[in-house]
Amino acid sequence: MTMTRLLLVRHGETVWNADAVYRGRSEIPLSETGRSQAQLLGRRLAKEGVTALYTSPLMRARKTAEAIERHVGVAALVDPDLTDLDCGEWEGLSDVQVKERYPEVRRTWLDTPHLVRLPGGETLDEVSIRVGGVLERVLATPGMVVLVSHRVVHKVAICALLGLDNSHFWDIRLDVAGVSEFECSARRRVLVRHNDTSHLSAGHVLKPADF
């Protein structure tokens, strides 16, 4: 039976992650901690037998992928469909600011995320359409495939792989530099491990929260 091992890797920390600021399509560099996390991710994946490596075009994901690339010996390919959720008017605002300016929309986002379009931005279902295309492409080839992307993208991907709709978005935790692994065949998508950050503790890099 043809099998694809799929690793969903969230990029390393940025200052906006640490400060609970909505990032969206903004080009935010990795923080010093994020750069350390990216190196630890590379070391973690060095012996995994990676056969393909794809990344979001945004800097924080690309720099994480470049660190992995140096350890696994596979060139990272940019896939625009892995880019982060368009946060619209929330981009660049802290969660505290969003709570003050958009209290009703934020409450709906936390209660029923699948029903919300962020003001001027995307819906989770729109993210699902492009992520579904990525999954269809990468799962057609056996091997070890790594996707370096963002919290929203990976949560939506995990829902799709498990046959869940996006109402389960907040039932999934995904820390920066966290790794989730699936074994995928024509019949099943098996979640082998989720939000693994054990590689970070080895380098004494603090594990941040899911934001």
C-alpha positions as CSV (number, residue, x, y, z in Angstrom):
1,M,0.0,0.0,0.0
2,T,1.3,3.4,-1.0
3,M,2.0,5.5,2.1
4,T,2.9,9.2,2.6
5,R,4.2,10.5,5.9
6,L,3.1,14.0,6.3
7,L,4.7,16.4,8.7
8,L,2.9,19.7,9.4
9,V,5.5,22.1,10.9
10,R,4.5,25.4,12.3
11,H,7.1,28.2,11.8
12,G,9.2,29.5,14.7
13,E,8.3,32.3,17.0
14,T,8.1,36.0,16.0
15,V,7.8,39.0,18.3
16,W,4.1,39.2,17.2
17,N,3.5,35.6,18.4
18,A,5.0,36.5,21.7
19,D,3.0,39.7,22.0
20,A,-0.3,38.1,20.8
21,V,-0.5,40.2,17.7
22,Y,-2.5,39.0,14.6
23,R,0.0,38.4,11.8
24,G,-1.9,37.5,8.7
25,R,0.1,38.3,5.6
26,S,2.5,40.7,7.3
27,E,6.2,40.0,6.8
28,I,7.4,39.5,10.4
29,P,10.9,38.0,10.9
30,L,11.6,35.2,13.3
31,S,12.7,36.4,16.7
32,E,15.9,35.2,18.3
33,T,14.0,32.4,20.0
34,G,12.3,31.6,16.6
35,R,15.6,31.3,14.9
36,S,16.8,28.9,17.6
37,Q,13.6,26.9,17.2
38,A,14.1,26.7,13.5
39,Q,17.6,25.2,14.0
40,L,16.2,22.7,16.5
41,L,13.5,21.7,14.0
42,G,16.2,21.1,11.4
43,R,18.1,18.9,13.7
44,R,15.0,17.0,14.6
45,L,14.1,16.3,11.0
46,A,17.7,15.5,9.8
47,K,17.3,11.7,10.1
48,E,13.6,11.5,9.1
49,G,14.3,10.8,5.4
50,V,12.5,13.9,4.1
51,T,11.8,13.6,0.4
52,A,9.9,16.9,-0.2
53,L,9.7,20.2,1.6
54,Y,7.1,22.9,1.0
55,T,6.8,26.3,2.6
56,S,4.4,29.3,2.8
57,P,5.9,32.3,1.0
58,L,5.8,34.4,4.2
59,M,9.2,35.2,5.7
60,R,8.7,33.5,9.0
61,A,7.8,30.2,7.3
62,R,10.5,30.5,4.6
63,K,13.3,31.1,7.2
64,T,12.1,28.2,9.2
65,A,12.1,26.1,6.1
66,E,15.6,27.2,5.1
67,A,16.9,26.0,8.5
68,I,15.2,22.7,7.9
69,E,16.5,22.6,4.4
70,R,20.2,22.8,5.5
71,H,19.7,19.7,7.7
72,V,17.7,17.5,5.5
73,G,19.4,18.2,2.1
74,V,16.1,18.8,0.3
75,A,15.3,22.2,-1.3
76,A,12.3,24.0,0.0
77,L,9.6,24.8,-2.6
78,V,7.4,27.8,-2.0
79,D,3.6,27.1,-2.3
80,P,1.4,30.2,-2.2
81,D,-1.5,28.2,-1.0
82,L,0.3,27.6,2.3
83,T,0.2,31.3,3.1
84,D,-1.4,32.5,6.3
85,L,-5.0,33.5,6.9
86,D,-5.8,37.0,5.6
87,C,-6.6,38.8,8.9
88,G,-7.9,41.9,7.1
89,E,-8.4,44.8,9.6
90,W,-7.1,42.7,12.5
91,E,-3.6,42.4,11.0
92,G,-1.1,44.2,13.2
93,L,-3.5,44.5,16.1
94,S,-3.0,42.8,19.5
95,D,-5.7,40.5,20.7
96,V,-6.4,43.1,23.4
97,Q,-7.0,45.8,20.7
98,V,-9.2,43.4,18.7
99,K,-11.3,42.7,21.9
100,E,-11.8,46.4,22.4
101,R,-12.6,47.3,18.7
102,Y,-14.4,44.3,17.5
103,P,-15.9,42.6,20.6
104,E,-18.8,40.9,18.8
105,V,-16.8,39.6,15.9
106,R,-14.1,38.3,18.2
107,R,-16.6,36.6,20.4
108,T,-18.1,34.9,17.4
109,W,-14.6,34.0,16.2
110,L,-13.9,32.2,19.5
111,D,-17.3,30.6,19.7
112,T,-18.1,29.6,16.1
113,P,-15.0,30.3,14.0
114,H,-16.4,28.5,10.9
115,L,-19.1,31.1,10.6
116,V,-16.8,34.2,10.7
117,R,-15.2,36.3,8.0
118,L,-12.5,38.4,9.7
119,P,-13.3,42.1,8.8
120,G,-11.7,42.6,5.4
121,G,-10.1,39.2,5.5
122,E,-10.8,35.5,4.9
123,T,-13.0,32.7,6.2
124,L,-11.7,29.4,7.4
125,D,-13.7,27.7,4.5
126,E,-11.7,29.8,2.0
127,V,-8.5,28.7,3.7
128,S,-9.8,25.1,3.5
129,I,-10.2,25.3,-0.3
130,R,-6.5,26.2,-0.9
131,V,-5.2,23.9,1.8
132,G,-7.3,21.0,0.3
133,G,-5.5,21.6,-3.0
134,V,-2.1,21.3,-1.3
135,L,-3.1,18.1,0.5
136,E,-4.4,16.6,-2.7
137,R,-1.1,17.3,-4.5
138,V,1.4,16.2,-1.8
139,L,-0.5,13.1,-0.8
140,A,-0.4,11.8,-4.4
141,T,3.3,11.0,-4.0
142,P,4.8,8.5,-1.4
143,G,7.6,9.5,0.9
144,M,8.1,11.9,3.7
145,V,6.6,15.3,3.0
146,V,7.1,18.4,5.2
147,L,4.8,21.4,5.0
148,V,6.0,24.5,6.8
149,S,3.2,26.9,7.4
150,H,1.0,28.7,10.0
151,R,-1.3,28.0,12.9
152,V,-4.6,28.6,11.0
153,V,-3.4,26.7,7.9
154,H,-2.3,23.6,9.9
155,K,-5.4,23.6,12.1
156,V,-7.6,23.6,9.0
157,A,-5.5,20.9,7.4
158,I,-5.7,18.7,10.5
159,C,-9.5,19.1,10.6
160,A,-9.6,18.1,6.9
161,L,-7.4,15.1,7.4
162,L,-9.4,13.8,10.3
163,G,-12.7,14.4,8.5
164,L,-13.8,17.2,10.8
165,D,-15.4,20.5,9.8
166,N,-13.9,23.9,10.8
167,S,-16.2,24.2,13.8
168,H,-13.5,22.1,15.5
169,F,-10.8,24.7,14.9
170,W,-10.4,25.6,18.6
171,D,-10.3,22.0,19.6
172,I,-6.8,21.8,18.2
173,R,-3.7,23.3,19.9
174,L,-0.7,24.1,17.8
175,D,2.3,25.9,19.3
176,V,5.0,27.7,17.3
177,A,7.6,25.2,16.0
178,G,5.1,22.4,16.8
179,V,5.1,19.2,14.6
180,S,2.1,17.1,13.8
181,E,2.5,13.8,11.8
182,F,0.1,11.8,9.7
183,E,0.5,8.5,8.0
184,C,-1.6,8.8,4.8
185,S,-2.8,6.1,2.5
186,A,-5.6,5.9,0.0
187,R,-7.9,4.5,2.8
188,R,-6.8,6.3,6.0
189,R,-5.3,9.5,7.4
190,V,-3.8,8.4,10.8
191,L,-2.6,11.0,13.3
192,V,0.6,9.6,14.7
193,R,1.6,12.5,16.9
194,H,0.4,16.0,17.4
195,N,2.0,19.4,18.4
196,D,5.2,17.7,19.3
197,T,7.7,20.3,20.7
198,S,10.1,17.9,22.5
199,H,12.9,19.1,20.2
200,L,12.6,22.6,21.8
201,S,13.1,21.5,25.4
202,A,16.3,19.8,24.3
203,G,17.7,23.2,23.4
204,H,16.3,24.9,26.4
205,V,13.9,27.0,24.2
206,L,10.7,27.8,26.0
207,K,7.5,26.5,24.5
208,P,5.2,29.4,23.9
209,A,1.4,29.4,23.8
210,D,-0.9,28.7,20.9
211,F,-1.1,32.2,19.3
